[in-house]
Structures are given as structure tokens and as C-alpha cells.
Amino acid sequence: MRRTMNATAWALLGCVALCSPAQAGMGDVELIQERYPNASIKIEREVTQDDEGNFVNHGYWKHLDESGTMLAEGQYVQNKRDGVWSRWYRGGESNIFRTAPFNQFKPPFVSTASFKEGELHGVWGIHDANQRIIMEVSFVDGERHGPANFYNVDGTKLQEANYVNGLLDGEVLEYARGAKQPSRSMYIKGRKLAAKVDQEKGGRKKSEGVYLHAPQIAKSQDSWWDAQLAVYEPQGKDERHGKWITYYSNGQIQVEGEYEFDVPVGRFIWWYPNGQKAIQGSYVSGKEDGRWLWWHENGLKKTDGAFKDGVQVGHWMSWNPDGRVASSQDYPGAAADEGITSIDEPPMIVITDEDGEPMVEEMEEQDGVATSEPKQVELEAKELDEPSLLHPQEASLPILNPLPRR
């Protein structure tokens, strides 16, 4: 049975039901009106009952002020916003309208966005009273995903960006007034990729390279209803990503190589202060791999050997500064480019004399036959550390140090 009440009664109750719940079967839609004290409609919405009998928003929904001016409207599906929604602002409802570029435009503002299952899904745009676009940000399942553009009052772009899964990704263009070209920044999964030069107090260049700055993570999410944009802040640490060079105090290059997410990859080269090459080798995922070479400061080769996954393998040789052989040693495992067979026995070192010839023990008779064999001494691999630049782990220290202070 339908109930009737005068407008004053409805105003006191604050709402009106145009269809009795008793008449509405499960899944039927009812139109509900909430009113201001002056009896004008405040909210008009359609509701239905869920599986448990609770009344939930389902269908058209609108919000008006006391004079009947539209404030917001859209559709609900099972109590979740769905499809296109619009909301109008006079300009004082959110701080966003007091900041650039919004404060350059004329109120009232209209904010329009698409939703799916209660989440922003599509484009959220804001226009001013003259229908001038201020911003357009794309969303997928509640996260920024796709283009995000902001505009000047004359219609020109202020900023262009792109998001992937809520994180800045790709090139960000910012257009300064009067500039012929926009400034460009590159982001990778929320991390700004930027060149960095570290200098001493006197201005001497100490190092230069490319950083991936700490990821910009959303501290607060975008709120369409409140007209509030997400706030991002860095979380984590900066990492080297790209080519890096460090310098001696005399300006000569000390070491150069490349990083991926703070891990050395590819070829690295170390130099002496006089410009002579000191070490050359390669990294794979942060581990020494392939052939490595060391040189004395006079240019003669010092050590030659190979690594596999950071472990010495195959045949290694070292020389003194005058070119004489200092040591020759085989390690278990084979270098990929040398085809060295695996050696299961402890490594042998051949001791040489001053002329670089193998040292020979005194003649001995074995079964009446005099023999002479090179003197062999079994040593642990660590005893080969005599050349100061034998191991790249030690030589790596100049470039593998923590990030320079900014």
C-alpha cells in the first residue's frame, strides 16, 4: 500500500520513498528522494535489494543543491559507480582549484569520469565554465594507465605524461611559456632516468653517469569525488643505470663501464693515472665473465685469464713488469672461448728462473736413467694473488662504491 505524506513531513524525515519496499520484489528498482528542509530535492536515486535483502544503490543517481542546480549525477550497478559520472564545482570545494593550472581557469568546473565496478576506468577530465579542458588522465581498474595531460588556459599543453599500472613510464614533456622546445624527462616504471655529475668542491669532475632515481609511489590515491589528485613520493634508493665514468684528480679517466639497476654489466675498463690501460673485462649480471686482462703501468701485459659466473676458470698466466713469466696456472672449468678441459687435480704452478725458463731439479737416476723434470709446486689459488691487480673484485672498488652523495 502506497503511503502519502505532506512535504513538511518529508522534509522532517529527510527522505521520500515513492515505492513501498513491501511492493518491491527482490531485484526490483525503487526511486528514492532525499530532500532539503525547504522540501527541494537533494538526492534522487534508484535502489534495489541485494541477495541478503539490503537496499543498495542501483540505477540513476543525482545530487542537487537547494536551488535545484545539478551537483553530481551518474549510474550505480549493485552499489558501485558504473559508466560516466559528472560532478560540478564552484571552485572552493577542493584545494586543486586554487593551484596551477586550475586557478587560471573560470569556475564553475565540471569533472567527468568513467567507472567500472566502482573504479575509475577510462578518462577523467576537468573543464571550466567555458568548456576549456584543464586535464585528462587515463585509468584502468582504478590506476593511472595511459596518457595524462594538463593544459594552459589558451589550450596549449602544459605537461604530457604516460602511466603504466599507476607508475610514470616513458617520456614526460613539460612546456614552459615562451620556450621553443619542451623539457624532456624519461621514466622507467616510476623511476626518473637522469644524468648525474658528481664534482669536488673546486669544480673538478669526480664521476658522471645515469641514475634511476627512487620509484615515485602514490602516497595518496586519486579521488574523483573530492577532486584530489594522487600525491607521489620517492620510496627506495637511487641506482646507477647506464654508462658511468669516474675520474682521477688529474682529470684522467679511472674506470668506465655500464650498469643495469646498480649491477655492472658488459665491458669495464680501468686506467692508470697516466692514461695507460690497467684492466679490461666483462660482467654478466654482476659477475665477472669471459676473458679478463691486466697490464703493468709500462704497457706490458700483467695477467691474462678467464671467468665463468664470477669464478676463475681455465688457464691463467701472469708476467713481471720486465715481461718474464711470473706464474702459470690452470683452474677447474673451461673458458667458453678457449675450450680448456676441466682439471680436477689441484692447480700446478711452474716456477721459472730469472730468464723465464722452468727451474730444473738436480739429475736423478730412476731405474738407471737420468731424468730432469720441471719443478712443480702445488699451491692454493689464493697464493697467486701476488700481482696487485690479479683479482677484478679488488680492482672494481673505484666504480663499485656506494652512490656518491648529492
Beta strands, then each sheet from edge to edge (+ up, - down):
strand 1: 15-17
strand 2: 30-35
strand 3: 41-49
strand 4: 55-64
strand 5: 70-77
strand 6: 80-89
strand 7: 109-116
strand 8: 119-127
strand 9: 133-140
strand 10: 143-151
strand 11: 157-164
strand 12: 167-168
strand 13: 170-174
strand 14: 183-188
strand 15: 191-199
strand 16: 205-212
strand 17: 216-220
strand 18: 231-234
strand 19: 239-247
strand 20: 253-260
strand 21: 263-271
strand 22: 277-284
strand 23: 287-288
strand 24: 290-295
strand 25: 301-308
strand 26: 311-319
strand 27: 325-331
strand 28: 348-350
strand 29: 364-366
strand 30: 369-371
strand 31: 376-378
sheet 1: 1+ 2- 3+ 4- 5+ 6- 7+ 8- 9+ 10- 11+ 12-
sheet 2: 1+ 2- 3+ 4- 5+ 6- 7+ 8- 9+ 10- 11+ 13- 14+ 15- 16+ 19- 20+ 21- 22+ 23-
sheet 3: 1+ 2- 3+ 4- 5+ 6- 7+ 8- 9+ 10- 11+ 13- 14+ 15- 16+ 19- 20+ 21- 22+ 24- 25+ 26- 27+
sheet 4: 17+ 18-
sheet 5: 28+ 31-
sheet 6: 29+ 30-
end
